[in-house]
Amino acid sequence: MLDIIDHHALRRFSDAGCTVHENYPLANLTTYGVGGPADVFIIVPNESALIAVMTIISEYHYPWKVLGNGSNVLISDAGVRGCVLQLNGDFSLYKIEKYGTVQSGCAHSLIQLSHSMIRHALSGLEFSCGIPGSIGGSVRMNAGAYSGELKDVVTSVRYYSVCDKKVIEKETDLQWGYRTSMFRDSNDIICSVTLQLTPAEPEGIRRTVIDYTQHRKNNQPTGKRSAGSVFKNTNEYQIWQLIDECGLRGYRRGKAMISEKHTNWIVVDHGCSAREIYDLQEEIIQQVAKKFGIVPEREQELIGDFS
Ligand SMILES: Cc1cc2nc3c(=O)[nH]c(=O)nc-3n(C[C@H](O)[C@H](O)[C@H](O)COP(=O)(O)OP(=O)(O)OC[C@H]3O[C@@H](n4cnc5c(N)ncnc54)[C@H](O)[C@@H]3O)c2cc1C
């Protein structure tokens, strides 16, 4: 725990309208279900509270991190020093602005938004019906599946710029790439996004969603905790194939195991530690590098100390 956390600062976070917890367990806020506590966990209800919180954090020079749905992170067993922000309240809302244009807060669930679009008769988000991220986390990493990516439908992003200390709306030059955007290398906080979808028959949208869901059930592990794909693919290779050719299918480190069904997924048993998952990831990196001379790049993000 950081001994520099000041009770005056905590009071100011509360006065800004936030809910504040000290030494708050984060494991259940992630899909792996592992990891230690945050020194301070701050639930931020709206943009003005976010600006206030960021001002206080900057005054005190606290380290900080935003957590979305925790479906693409591995938090260390020692937890996270400083402040972890969870955006909630207004950030969880979405609205249809005019036919086809959807504005969604960063904390809304991508899966839920994708399914809601069936009844709004809007096509374009079907690809994301099984991606368990928040809108903010998913835009940051340009989440995608089945040849669709968020970049195909996002027309603007409203975000808190750490550098400018204000909320900015941006439509162009979002630097989209494979599982990346301009937000991947910055600390800027996505507040909401605008999506342009296409009017379509709800039955056709529903059928596509059902097909994708069935395809996931057939090809991806279900029933065990995971954080989806561990490493990135490239144009040259499918990483699951390299891991498979290293003979690692079903390979275990304690309670963490390379899935029998999909070798780029690590599935975990109850009671697993972040260290076991991390060690298994490192073992994959070493074995693939040794056999193929290729160093796999993590898609998932490490948060906290793994030294
Ligand atoms: C079962 C399963 C299936 C999956 N399938 C897919 C798939 O098909 N395709 C795919 O691309 N991914 C997939 N994933 C991975 C994951 O769901 C996505 O990467 C998702 O977009 C991560 O969003 P999140 O809200 O969970 O982000 P988190 O894991 O909470 O955070 C990831 C990063 O985003 C940052 N972040 C979160 N919110 C914000 C914000 N508002 N502003 C700025 N930064 C923010 C965090 O600080 C962190 O750096 C899968 C995961 C699981 C568990």
Ligand as a Chemical Component Dictionary entry (heavy atoms), coordinates in Angstrom:
data_LIG
# 
_chem_comp.id                   LIG 
_chem_comp.type                 NON-POLYMER 
_chem_comp.pdbx_formal_charge   0 
_chem_comp.three_letter_code    LIG 
# 
loop_
_chem_comp_atom.comp_id 
_chem_comp_atom.atom_id 
_chem_comp_atom.alt_atom_id 
_chem_comp_atom.type_symbol 
_chem_comp_atom.charge 
_chem_comp_atom.model_Cartn_x 
_chem_comp_atom.model_Cartn_y 
_chem_comp_atom.model_Cartn_z 
_chem_comp_atom.pdbx_ordinal 
LIG C1  C1  C 0 -14.226 -14.748 -23.084 1  
LIG C2  C2  C 0 -13.509 -13.609 -23.751 2  
LIG C3  C3  C 0 -13.606 -13.420 -25.122 3  
LIG C4  C4  C 0 -12.938 -12.356 -25.750 4  
LIG N1  N1  N 0 -13.045 -12.229 -27.096 5  
LIG C5  C5  C 0 -12.439 -11.171 -27.700 6  
LIG C6  C6  C 0 -12.569 -10.985 -29.120 7  
LIG O1  O1  O 0 -13.214 -11.739 -29.822 8  
LIG N2  N2  N 0 -11.949 -9.912  -29.665 9  
LIG C7  C7  C 0 -11.215 -9.037  -28.927 10 
LIG O2  O2  O 0 -10.707 -8.043  -29.485 11 
LIG N3  N3  N 0 -11.068 -9.193  -27.588 12 
LIG C8  C8  C 0 -11.660 -10.236 -26.956 13 
LIG N4  N4  N 0 -11.517 -10.404 -25.612 14 
LIG C9  C9  C 0 -10.660 -9.491  -24.826 15 
LIG C10 C10 C 0 -11.418 -8.301  -24.189 16 
LIG O3  O3  O 0 -12.780 -8.592  -23.977 17 
LIG C11 C11 C 0 -11.327 -7.049  -25.041 18 
LIG O4  O4  O 0 -9.984  -6.708  -25.218 19 
LIG C12 C12 C 0 -12.051 -5.858  -24.416 20 
LIG O5  O5  O 0 -12.153 -4.883  -25.402 21 
LIG C13 C13 C 0 -11.352 -5.257  -23.198 22 
LIG O6  O6  O 0 -12.219 -4.271  -22.627 23 
LIG P1  P1  P 0 -12.314 -4.085  -21.039 24 
LIG O7  O7  O 0 -13.331 -3.040  -20.755 25 
LIG O8  O8  O 0 -12.524 -5.383  -20.382 26 
LIG O9  O9  O 0 -10.878 -3.521  -20.738 27 
LIG P2  P2  P 0 -9.997  -3.789  -19.418 28 
LIG O10 O10 O 0 -9.502  -5.193  -19.456 29 
LIG O11 O11 O 0 -10.712 -3.344  -18.215 30 
LIG O12 O12 O 0 -8.787  -2.787  -19.682 31 
LIG C14 C14 C 0 -7.927  -2.996  -20.782 32 
LIG C15 C15 C 0 -7.148  -1.697  -20.991 33 
LIG O13 O13 O 0 -8.066  -0.665  -21.407 34 
LIG C16 C16 C 0 -7.961  0.448   -20.519 35 
LIG N5  N5  N 0 -9.277  1.058   -20.405 36 
LIG C17 C17 C 0 -10.421 0.527   -19.911 37 
LIG N6  N6  N 0 -11.414 1.451   -19.976 38 
LIG C18 C18 C 0 -10.868 2.577   -20.515 39 
LIG C19 C19 C 0 -11.365 3.881   -20.810 40 
LIG N7  N7  N 0 -12.634 4.223   -20.584 41 
LIG N8  N8  N 0 -10.511 4.777   -21.338 42 
LIG C20 C20 C 0 -9.218  4.470   -21.584 43 
LIG N9  N9  N 0 -8.690  3.252   -21.313 44 
LIG C21 C21 C 0 -9.506  2.319   -20.779 45 
LIG C22 C22 C 0 -7.444  -0.129  -19.204 46 
LIG O14 O14 O 0 -6.788  0.878   -18.452 47 
LIG C23 C23 C 0 -6.480  -1.180  -19.711 48 
LIG O15 O15 O 0 -5.274  -0.541  -20.078 49 
LIG C24 C24 C 0 -12.162 -11.462 -24.971 50 
LIG C25 C25 C 0 -12.074 -11.651 -23.587 51 
LIG C26 C26 C 0 -12.728 -12.705 -22.982 52 
LIG C27 C27 C 0 -12.636 -12.882 -21.482 53 
# 
loop_
_chem_comp_bond.comp_id 
_chem_comp_bond.atom_id_1 
_chem_comp_bond.atom_id_2 
_chem_comp_bond.value_order 
_chem_comp_bond.pdbx_ordinal 
LIG C1  C2  SING 1  
LIG C2  C3  SING 2  
LIG C2  C26 DOUB 3  
LIG C3  C4  DOUB 4  
LIG C4  N1  SING 5  
LIG C4  C24 SING 6  
LIG N1  C5  DOUB 7  
LIG C5  C6  SING 8  
LIG C5  C8  SING 9  
LIG C6  O1  DOUB 10 
LIG C6  N2  SING 11 
LIG N2  C7  SING 12 
LIG C7  O2  DOUB 13 
LIG C7  N3  SING 14 
LIG N3  C8  DOUB 15 
LIG C8  N4  SING 16 
LIG N4  C9  SING 17 
LIG N4  C24 SING 18 
LIG C9  C10 SING 19 
LIG C10 O3  SING 20 
LIG C10 C11 SING 21 
LIG C11 O4  SING 22 
LIG C11 C12 SING 23 
LIG C12 O5  SING 24 
LIG C12 C13 SING 25 
LIG C13 O6  SING 26 
LIG O6  P1  SING 27 
LIG P1  O7  DOUB 28 
LIG P1  O8  SING 29 
LIG P1  O9  SING 30 
LIG O9  P2  SING 31 
LIG P2  O10 DOUB 32 
LIG P2  O11 SING 33 
LIG P2  O12 SING 34 
LIG O12 C14 SING 35 
LIG C14 C15 SING 36 
LIG C15 O13 SING 37 
LIG C15 C23 SING 38 
LIG O13 C16 SING 39 
LIG C16 N5  SING 40 
LIG C16 C22 SING 41 
LIG N5  C17 SING 42 
LIG N5  C21 SING 43 
LIG C17 N6  DOUB 44 
LIG N6  C18 SING 45 
LIG C18 C19 SING 46 
LIG C18 C21 DOUB 47 
LIG C19 N7  SING 48 
LIG C19 N8  DOUB 49 
LIG N8  C20 SING 50 
LIG C20 N9  DOUB 51 
LIG N9  C21 SING 52 
LIG C22 O14 SING 53 
LIG C22 C23 SING 54 
LIG C23 O15 SING 55 
LIG C24 C25 DOUB 56 
LIG C25 C26 SING 57 
LIG C26 C27 SING 58 
# 
